[in-house]
Amino acid sequence: MDALSLLLTRRSQPRLSEPAPSGEELENIKQAALRAPDHAALTPWEFIVCEGEGRDKLGSIFEQSAIQNDKSQKEIDRAPQLPLRAPMI
């Protein structure tokens, strides 16, 4: 499949399952991301991989942010679950 076909036919998934990319797969993803356009010259890039308990901690951060930004109770309740939709963020 060529790159254009891949981009035109891709579909987002609301939830992803194990296994998360690792090793060479993850390294390839990072290398591709390094080549994304950076018109604001924000480089160097920093990649933070969040797995396992880290996803729970990230959910807590999302929840605190929702509270501090006066979000609705529904959004506050949903916030901790957001990072749990994939095995790796």
N, CA, C and O atoms as a GROMACS GRO file, in nm:
protein
  356
    1MET      N    1   0.085  -0.117   0.000
    1MET     CA    2   0.000   0.000   0.000
    1MET      C    3   0.090   0.124   0.000
    1MET      O    4   0.186   0.132   0.077
    2ASP      N    5   0.059   0.218  -0.086
    2ASP     CA    6   0.139   0.340  -0.090
    2ASP      C    7   0.092   0.436   0.020
    2ASP      O    8  -0.017   0.420   0.075
    3ALA      N    9   0.173   0.536   0.051
    3ALA     CA   10   0.146   0.628   0.161
    3ALA      C   11   0.014   0.704   0.143
    3ALA      O   12  -0.061   0.720   0.239
    4LEU      N   13  -0.014   0.749   0.022
    4LEU     CA   14  -0.137   0.825  -0.001
    4LEU      C   15  -0.260   0.738   0.023
    4LEU      O   16  -0.356   0.783   0.087
    5SER      N   17  -0.259   0.617  -0.027
    5SER     CA   18  -0.373   0.526  -0.004
    5SER      C   19  -0.391   0.500   0.145
    5SER      O   20  -0.503   0.497   0.195
    6LEU      N   21  -0.281   0.482   0.215
    6LEU     CA   22  -0.288   0.458   0.359
    6LEU      C   23  -0.353   0.577   0.430
    6LEU      O   24  -0.440   0.558   0.515
    7LEU      N   25  -0.310   0.698   0.396
    7LEU     CA   26  -0.366   0.817   0.460
    7LEU      C   27  -0.513   0.839   0.426
    7LEU      O   28  -0.591   0.882   0.511
    8LEU      N   29  -0.551   0.809   0.303
    8LEU     CA   30  -0.689   0.832   0.260
    8LEU      C   31  -0.787   0.726   0.310
    8LEU      O   32  -0.907   0.751   0.313
    9THR      N   33  -0.736   0.610   0.349
    9THR     CA   34  -0.826   0.502   0.392
    9THR      C   35  -0.815   0.469   0.540
    9THR      O   36  -0.879   0.375   0.587
   10ARG      N   37  -0.736   0.544   0.614
   10ARG     CA   38  -0.718   0.514   0.757
   10ARG      C   39  -0.847   0.540   0.833
   10ARG      O   40  -0.929   0.622   0.793
   11ARG      N   41  -0.863   0.468   0.943
   11ARG     CA   42  -0.980   0.484   1.030
   11ARG      C   43  -0.933   0.487   1.174
   11ARG      O   44  -0.849   0.407   1.214
   12SER      N   45  -0.988   0.578   1.251
   12SER     CA   46  -0.956   0.585   1.393
   12SER      C   47  -1.036   0.480   1.468
   12SER      O   48  -1.149   0.449   1.432
   13GLN      N   49  -0.976   0.427   1.572
   13GLN     CA   50  -1.043   0.331   1.658
   13GLN      C   51  -1.060   0.393   1.795
   13GLN      O   52  -0.966   0.451   1.849
   14PRO      N   53  -1.180   0.383   1.855
   14PRO     CA   54  -1.202   0.444   1.986
   14PRO      C   55  -1.126   0.374   2.098
   14PRO      O   56  -1.092   0.436   2.199
   15ARG      N   57  -1.098   0.245   2.080
   15ARG     CA   58  -1.023   0.169   2.181
   15ARG      C   59  -0.925   0.077   2.109
   15ARG      O   60  -0.956   0.017   2.006
   16LEU      N   61  -0.806   0.068   2.166
   16LEU     CA   62  -0.704  -0.020   2.110
   16LEU      C   63  -0.674  -0.129   2.211
   16LEU      O   64  -0.692  -0.109   2.331
   17SER      N   65  -0.631  -0.245   2.164
   17SER     CA   66  -0.603  -0.357   2.253
   17SER      C   67  -0.455  -0.393   2.248
   17SER      O   68  -0.381  -0.348   2.161
   18GLU      N   69  -0.415  -0.475   2.344
   18GLU     CA   70  -0.278  -0.526   2.349
   18GLU      C   71  -0.249  -0.606   2.223
   18GLU      O   72  -0.342  -0.660   2.163
   19PRO      N   73  -0.128  -0.616   2.182
   19PRO     CA   74  -0.008  -0.556   2.241
   19PRO      C   75   0.018  -0.417   2.184
   19PRO      O   76  -0.019  -0.386   2.071
   20ALA      N   77   0.083  -0.336   2.264
   20ALA     CA   78   0.128  -0.204   2.217
   20ALA      C   79   0.256  -0.224   2.136
   20ALA      O   80   0.325  -0.325   2.154
   21PRO      N   81   0.289  -0.131   2.049
   21PRO     CA   82   0.415  -0.142   1.975
   21PRO      C   83   0.534  -0.143   2.072
   21PRO      O   84   0.531  -0.077   2.176
   22SER      N   85   0.635  -0.217   2.037
   22SER     CA   86   0.756  -0.219   2.120
   22SER      C   87   0.876  -0.244   2.030
   22SER      O   88   0.862  -0.273   1.912
   23GLY      N   89   0.992  -0.231   2.087
   23GLY     CA   90   1.115  -0.261   2.015
   23GLY      C   91   1.127  -0.184   1.885
   23GLY      O   92   1.114  -0.062   1.882
   24GLU      N   93   1.153  -0.258   1.777
   24GLU     CA   94   1.174  -0.197   1.646
   24GLU      C   95   1.051  -0.124   1.595
   24GLU      O   96   1.062  -0.020   1.531
   25GLU      N   97   0.932  -0.179   1.623
   25GLU     CA   98   0.808  -0.112   1.581
   25GLU      C   99   0.798   0.027   1.642
   25GLU      O  100   0.770   0.125   1.573
   26LEU      N  101   0.820   0.036   1.773
   26LEU     CA  102   0.811   0.164   1.842
   26LEU      C  103   0.920   0.259   1.793
   26LEU      O  104   0.895   0.379   1.776
   27GLU      N  105   1.038   0.209   1.770
   27GLU     CA  106   1.147   0.292   1.719
   27GLU      C  107   1.112   0.348   1.581
   27GLU      O  108   1.140   0.464   1.553
   28ASN      N  109   1.052   0.267   1.494
   28ASN     CA  110   1.010   0.314   1.362
   28ASN      C  111   0.906   0.425   1.373
   28ASN      O  112   0.910   0.522   1.298
   29ILE      N  113   0.812   0.410   1.467
   29ILE     CA  114   0.709   0.513   1.488
   29ILE      C  115   0.775   0.643   1.531
   29ILE      O  116   0.739   0.750   1.482
   30LYS      N  117   0.870   0.636   1.622
   30LYS     CA  118   0.939   0.756   1.670
   30LYS      C  119   1.018   0.821   1.557
   30LYS      O  120   1.018   0.944   1.544
   31GLN      N  121   1.086   0.741   1.478
   31GLN     CA  122   1.165   0.796   1.367
   31GLN      C  123   1.075   0.866   1.265
   31GLN      O  124   1.111   0.972   1.213
   32ALA      N  125   0.959   0.807   1.238
   32ALA     CA  126   0.865   0.872   1.145
   32ALA      C  127   0.813   1.003   1.204
   32ALA      O  128   0.800   1.102   1.132
   33ALA      N  129   0.785   1.004   1.333
   33ALA     CA  130   0.734   1.126   1.398
   33ALA      C  131   0.838   1.238   1.396
   33ALA      O  132   0.802   1.355   1.390
   34LEU      N  133   0.965   1.203   1.401
   34LEU     CA  134   1.071   1.305   1.396
   34LEU      C  135   1.071   1.381   1.264
   34LEU      O  136   1.125   1.491   1.256
   35ARG      N  137   1.011   1.324   1.163
   35ARG     CA  138   1.011   1.386   1.031
   35ARG      C  139   0.884   1.465   1.003
   35ARG      O  140   0.863   1.512   0.891
   36ALA      N  141   0.799   1.480   1.104
   36ALA     CA  142   0.678   1.562   1.088
   36ALA      C  143   0.719   1.708   1.070
   36ALA      O  144   0.817   1.752   1.130
   37PRO      N  145   0.645   1.783   0.990
   37PRO     CA  146   0.678   1.925   0.971
   37PRO      C  147   0.678   2.000   1.104
   37PRO      O  148   0.593   1.977   1.190
   38ASP      N  149   0.774   2.088   1.120
   38ASP     CA  150   0.788   2.166   1.243
   38ASP      C  151   0.810   2.312   1.207
   38ASP      O  152   0.921   2.364   1.220
   39HIS      N  153   0.704   2.376   1.162
   39HIS     CA  154   0.716   2.514   1.114
   39HIS      C  155   0.742   2.613   1.227
   39HIS      O  156   0.785   2.726   1.202
   40ALA      N  157   0.715   2.572   1.350
   40ALA     CA  158   0.740   2.661   1.463
   40ALA      C  159   0.879   2.640   1.522
   40ALA      O  160   0.916   2.705   1.620
   41ALA      N  161   0.956   2.548   1.463
   41ALA     CA  162   1.093   2.518   1.508
   41ALA      C  163   1.096   2.483   1.657
   41ALA      O  164   1.174   2.540   1.734
   42LEU      N  165   1.012   2.389   1.695
   42LEU     CA  166   1.003   2.349   1.835
   42LEU      C  167   1.098   2.235   1.871
   42LEU      O  168   1.096   2.188   1.984
   43THR      N  169   1.179   2.191   1.779
   43THR     CA  170   1.270   2.081   1.806
   43THR      C  171   1.371   2.121   1.911
   43THR      O  172   1.391   2.242   1.926
   44PRO      N  173   1.436   2.036   1.985
   44PRO     CA  174   1.431   1.891   1.970
   44PRO      C  175   1.303   1.830   2.030
   44PRO      O  176   1.245   1.883   2.125
   45TRP      N  177   1.264   1.720   1.973
   45TRP     CA  178   1.144   1.650   2.017
   45TRP      C  179   1.174   1.570   2.142
   45TRP      O  180   1.288   1.527   2.165
   46GLU      N  181   1.072   1.550   2.221
   46GLU     CA  182   1.082   1.460   2.336
   46GLU      C  183   0.961   1.368   2.330
   46GLU      O  184   0.848   1.415   2.324
   47PHE      N  185   0.985   1.239   2.332
   47PHE     CA  186   0.876   1.142   2.330
   47PHE      C  187   0.861   1.084   2.470
   47PHE      O  188   0.958   1.040   2.531
   48ILE      N  189   0.741   1.086   2.520
   48ILE     CA  190   0.710   1.027   2.650
   48ILE      C  191   0.616   0.910   2.624
   48ILE      O  192   0.505   0.929   2.574
   49VAL      N  193   0.659   0.791   2.658
   49VAL     CA  194   0.578   0.670   2.640
   49VAL      C  195   0.515   0.638   2.774
   49VAL      O  196   0.583   0.624   2.875
   50CYS      N  197   0.384   0.627   2.773
   50CYS     CA  198   0.307   0.606   2.895
   50CYS      C  199   0.237   0.470   2.885
   50CYS      O  200   0.154   0.448   2.797
   51GLU      N  201   0.272   0.379   2.977
   51GLU     CA  202   0.213   0.244   2.979
   51GLU      C  203   0.179   0.207   3.123
   51GLU      O  204   0.219   0.276   3.217
   52GLY      N  205   0.107   0.098   3.140
   52GLY     CA  206   0.081   0.044   3.273
   52GLY      C  207   0.027   0.146   3.370
   52GLY      O  208  -0.069   0.217   3.340
   53GLU      N  209   0.090   0.154   3.490
   53GLU     CA  210   0.046   0.247   3.594
   53GLU      C  211   0.058   0.392   3.549
   53GLU      O  212  -0.012   0.479   3.601
   54GLY      N  213   0.147   0.419   3.455
   54GLY     CA  214   0.162   0.554   3.403
   54GLY      C  215   0.033   0.606   3.342
   54GLY      O  216   0.005   0.726   3.349
   55ARG      N  217  -0.044   0.518   3.282
   55ARG     CA  218  -0.173   0.560   3.224
   55ARG      C  219  -0.269   0.602   3.334
   55ARG      O  220  -0.347   0.696   3.315
   56ASP      N  221  -0.265   0.534   3.449
   56ASP     CA  222  -0.349   0.574   3.563
   56ASP      C  223  -0.307   0.711   3.615
   56ASP      O  224  -0.392   0.794   3.646
   57LYS      N  225  -0.177   0.733   3.624
   57LYS     CA  226  -0.127   0.863   3.670
   57LYS      C  227  -0.168   0.974   3.573
   57LYS      O  228  -0.208   1.083   3.615
   58LEU      N  229  -0.159   0.946   3.445
   58LEU     CA  230  -0.200   1.043   3.344
   58LEU      C  231  -0.349   1.072   3.356
   58LEU      O  232  -0.391   1.187   3.343
   59GLY      N  233  -0.428   0.970   3.382
   59GLY     CA  234  -0.572   0.989   3.403
   59GLY      C  235  -0.600   1.080   3.521
   59GLY      O  236  -0.691   1.162   3.516
   60SER      N  237  -0.522   1.066   3.627
   60SER     CA  238  -0.537   1.154   3.744
   60SER      C  239  -0.504   1.298   3.708
   60SER      O  240  -0.570   1.392   3.754
   61ILE      N  241  -0.401   1.316   3.626
   61ILE     CA  242  -0.365   1.451   3.580
   61ILE      C  243  -0.478   1.510   3.497
   61ILE      O  244  -0.513   1.627   3.514
   62PHE      N  245  -0.536   1.430   3.408
   62PHE     CA  246  -0.649   1.477   3.327
   62PHE      C  247  -0.766   1.516   3.417
   62PHE      O  248  -0.832   1.618   3.394
   63GLU      N  249  -0.793   1.435   3.520
   63GLU     CA  250  -0.904   1.464   3.610
   63GLU      C  251  -0.880   1.596   3.684
   63GLU      O  252  -0.970   1.679   3.693
   64GLN      N  253  -0.760   1.614   3.738
   64GLN     CA  254  -0.729   1.738   3.808
   64GLN      C  255  -0.741   1.859   3.716
   64GLN      O  256  -0.789   1.964   3.757
   65SER      N  257  -0.698   1.844   3.591
   65SER     CA  258  -0.710   1.952   3.494
   65SER      C  259  -0.856   1.985   3.468
   65SER      O  260  -0.893   2.102   3.458
   66ALA      N  261  -0.938   1.883   3.456
   66ALA     CA  262  -1.082   1.905   3.431
   66ALA      C  263  -1.144   1.980   3.548
   66ALA      O  264  -1.227   2.069   3.529
   67ILE      N  265  -1.104   1.944   3.670
   67ILE     CA  266  -1.156   2.012   3.789
   67ILE      C  267  -1.111   2.158   3.791
   67ILE      O  268  -1.192   2.248   3.813
   68GLN      N  269  -0.982   2.179   3.768
   68GLN     CA  270  -0.927   2.315   3.773
   68GLN      C  271  -0.982   2.405   3.662
   68GLN      O  272  -0.984   2.527   3.676
   69ASN      N  273  -1.026   2.344   3.553
   69ASN     CA  274  -1.079   2.422   3.441
   69ASN      C  275  -1.232   2.425   3.440
   69ASN      O  276  -1.294   2.454   3.338
   70ASP      N  277  -1.291   2.395   3.555
   70ASP     CA  278  -1.436   2.404   3.573
   70ASP      C  279  -1.516   2.329   3.468
   70ASP      O  280  -1.616   2.380   3.417
   71LYS      N  281  -1.471   2.209   3.434
   71LYS     CA  282  -1.544   2.126   3.339
   71LYS      C  283  -1.667   2.066   3.408
   71LYS      O  284  -1.678   2.070   3.530
   72SER      N  285  -1.757   2.013   3.328
   72SER     CA  286  -1.879   1.952   3.384
   72SER      C  287  -1.842   1.825   3.460
   72SER      O  288  -1.735   1.768   3.441
   73GLN      N  289  -1.932   1.782   3.547
   73GLN     CA  290  -1.908   1.660   3.624
   73GLN      C  291  -1.890   1.540   3.531
   73GLN      O  292  -1.810   1.451   3.559
   74LYS      N  293  -1.963   1.538   3.422
   74LYS     CA  294  -1.950   1.429   3.324
   74LYS      C  295  -1.808   1.425   3.268
   74LYS      O  296  -1.749   1.318   3.256
   75GLU      N  297  -1.752   1.542   3.234
   75GLU     CA  298  -1.616   1.547   3.180
   75GLU      C  299  -1.513   1.510   3.287
   75GLU      O  300  -1.413   1.445   3.257
   76ILE      N  301  -1.537   1.551   3.410
   76ILE     CA  302  -1.446   1.516   3.521
   76ILE      C  303  -1.447   1.365   3.542
   76ILE      O  304  -1.341   1.305   3.560
   77ASP      N  305  -1.565   1.304   3.540
   77ASP     CA  306  -1.577   1.159   3.560
   77ASP      C  307  -1.511   1.082   3.445
   77ASP      O  308  -1.457   0.973   3.466
   78ARG      N  309  -1.516   1.136   3.326
   78ARG     CA  310  -1.462   1.069   3.207
   78ARG      C  311  -1.309   1.082   3.199
   78ARG      O  312  -1.242   0.992   3.148
   79ALA      N  313  -1.255   1.190   3.248
   79ALA     CA  314  -1.113   1.222   3.232
   79ALA      C  315  -1.017   1.110   3.273
   79ALA      O  316  -0.923   1.083   3.198
   80PRO      N  317  -1.035   1.044   3.389
   80PRO     CA  318  -0.938   0.941   3.428
   80PRO      C  319  -0.938   0.818   3.337
   80PRO      O  320  -0.841   0.742   3.334
   81GLN      N  321  -1.046   0.800   3.262
   81GLN     CA  322  -1.057   0.684   3.176
   81GLN      C  323  -0.993   0.704   3.039
   81GLN      O  324  -0.964   0.607   2.968
   82LEU      N  325  -0.969   0.828   3.001
   82LEU     CA  326  -0.919   0.857   2.866
   82LEU      C  327  -0.788   0.784   2.832
   82LEU      O  328  -0.778   0.729   2.723
   83PRO      N  329  -0.688   0.783   2.920
   83PRO     CA  330  -0.564   0.714   2.883
   83PRO      C  331  -0.576   0.561   2.881
   83PRO      O  332  -0.484   0.493   2.835
   84LEU      N  333  -0.684   0.509   2.929
   84LEU     CA  334  -0.701   0.363   2.938
   84LEU      C  335  -0.759   0.304   2.810
   84LEU      O  336  -0.782   0.183   2.802
   85ARG      N  337  -0.781   0.389   2.708
   85ARG     CA  338  -0.839   0.341   2.583
   85ARG      C  339  -0.736   0.273   2.493
   85ARG      O  340  -0.771   0.217   2.390
   86ALA      N  341  -0.608   0.279   2.533
   86ALA     CA  342  -0.502   0.216   2.454
   86ALA      C  343  -0.398   0.159   2.548
   86ALA      O  344  -0.382   0.211   2.659
   87PRO      N  345  -0.326   0.055   2.509
   87PRO     CA  346  -0.226  -0.003   2.597
   87PRO      C  347  -0.102   0.084   2.615
   87PRO      O  348  -0.022   0.062   2.705
   88MET      N  349  -0.087   0.184   2.528
   88MET     CA  350   0.026   0.276   2.535
   88MET      C  351  -0.017   0.410   2.482
   88MET      O  352  -0.088   0.420   2.381
   89ILE      N  353   0.027   0.515   2.550
   89ILE     CA  354   0.003   0.651   2.505
   89ILE      C  355   0.139   0.713   2.476
   89ILE      O  356   0.147   0.829   2.436
   0.00000   0.00000   0.00000
